[in-house]
Every structure is written in structure tokens, then in C-alpha cells.
Amino acid sequence: MVSALGVMQERAGKEGVRGARQWLLQAMATGGVELVLTVRNAGRLGVFGSIGLGGAAVEVLRDVESVPLPCDEETLRRALSRLRTADLLFGFRGSDPVDLGWVHRTLHRMADLLNTARLREIEVNPALVGGDGGVVVDALFVPGIPG
């Protein structure tokens, strides 16, 4: 990582970028299935979580299922099984199924944060989820509870 920082600083200097005193470096996240996880405050209807394949796939396939939160793992599993792309989540061609427990806990933690921070929506896209956990790669937070 130190060598990567040196390369970035050198390139920034050549491009005339000045004043960059802080850098955020992360290890590259790899492996698993890209998922989109969204929680929304639907006002009087409550909080709902949505899940589907993430990255560009969510925009192309529009294959997403929603569940009311809180829910149990079985409710989440049934919702995921309705996805057209469900085979990719439950183990395909010898791959590990995604860690449903991680997905369940993450959706509920997102819902807790949504309520605590009085947010309208949180979208994680993508989360990389494998057979033994996952990692959030990018997240969007939308402020303000709807009226």
C-alpha cells in the first residue's frame, strides 16, 4: 500500500493536483456475489428491505424482492427464492451459497441505522457476499424521513 500511495502522489503532482494531504486506501474486495441491499422508510407502512443482484445487474435485470423489516431468516430466504437469479445465491455450479445470516443481519443493522439517524433510505450496492460473510463496498444514505 505504501508503494501505491507513492504512485498516487507522483501522478497527482504531474497532473498539477495540489493540497492532497490525506488519502484513503483500502484493500480490493474480491469474491462472492454482488448484491444490492436497500432499506427504505415507507412512512406509515414501516420499513422495507429489498435485495437482488447488485452492480449493473440490478439496473439491467430489475430482479429485486422486498420484505418488511424486521423479518426472520425464513421470510428472507423465501423472498430470495423468488428472484429469477436465485440460483446464483443458493449455490450454482459448485459455488458456495451466500451467507444468508450475514444478509439478514446486515439488512436489520441498516434498518436500525435508518431509524436511529432518521434517514429515508440506505442503499448498499454492491455488497460482496460469499459463503462465509460479506463486505459492503459502497453505500448511499438519503436523509430525511418522508412526511
N, C-alpha and C positions, 0 to 999 in steps of 0.2 A: 504494500500500500504506500510505503514511503516513496518508492520509485514512481508510482502512479501520480502522487502529489507533485513530485518534481517535474514530470512531463506536463501536467496541467498548468503549473506555474510558468513554465517555459513558454508553452503555447499562448497563454494569456498575455504574457509580456510581448510576444511577437505580434499579437493582434492589437496591441495598444490598450488592453484592459488594465485599468489601474484601480487600486484600492481594495482588491480582494484579499482580506486578511483572514477570513475563515472559510474552511472547506468542510463539506460533509461527505465522507467516503463510506461506502457500505460494500460488503461482500456481495457478489452477484447471486441472486436467488435462482436456484435451478430445481428441476424435477417437479413431479406432481402434476395435477390437473389444474388449469387456470379456471377459477370460479369467480363469479360476481356475487357479492353478498350485499344486500341493501336492507336497511331498516327505515321505515317511514312512520311518522306520526300522522294518523288519519283522523285526528280530532276526536269526535265522539265515538268513532268506530274502534279506536285504540291504535295499537302499534302493530305493524305487519312487517314480516321479513320476507325477502324474495331471494331466490337463488337460481343460478343457471351457469352454463359455461361462460367463462369470462373472457377478457381481452376483446378483440374484434368480433369474436364469435357471438357475443350477446347482441351486437348490433345487426349482424347478418342473419342469424338464426331466429332471434327473438323467441327463444325457448327458455322461459323463466316460469317458476312456480312460486306462489306466495303462501305463507302460513301466518296465522295470528300468533303474536308473542305475548306471554310465554306459551310454549308448547312443549310436549315431550318428544323424545328422540323418535318414537314410532311415528308420530304425526309428520315429523320432518322426513323420515325415510319414505313414507307413503307419497309425500309431495314430490320428492326427488325421483321416485319410481315412475311418475307420470311424465317426466321430461322425455322428449324424443331422443335426447343424448344420454339417457340414464345408464346405458351400458358402459360408458366411459367412466362413470362414477363408481360403479359397483364391481369393477374389475373386468378388464377387456384384454383378451389375448395374453393372459398371464400376468397382467399388471395387478398391483395391489389395489383394492378398493380404497376410496378416500376415507379418511378418518372422520366418520360421521359424528363422533363425540366432539372432535375439535370444531367442526362446523356448527354443531348445536351450541356449544359453549361460546363460540365467537359471536354468533347471532344474538345470544342473550346478553353478552357483555356490551355489544353495540347498542342494544335496546336500553340497557341500564345507562350508558353514556348519553344516549339520545335524550332520555328523560332527565337525567341529572343536569346536563348542560343546556336543556331547553332548546334542543335542535329540532329542525323539521325533518331532516334526512341525513343518513350516513350511507355512503356507497363505497365499498371496497372493490376495486377492480384493477388488477386481479389479486386474488389470494391464491397462492400455490399450495395445494393440499395433496399430500401423499397418504400412504398407509399409516404413518406414524406422526400425525400432526400437520401443521401448515404454517405459512408465514404470510402476513399482509404485505403486499408490495406497494400499493398505492391506495390512498383513501381521500374521499371528498366529504366535507362537512358543510351542510346547508343550515344556516342559522334561522332561528325564529319558528316558534310553534304556530301553525295555522290557526286562524280565528274562527 
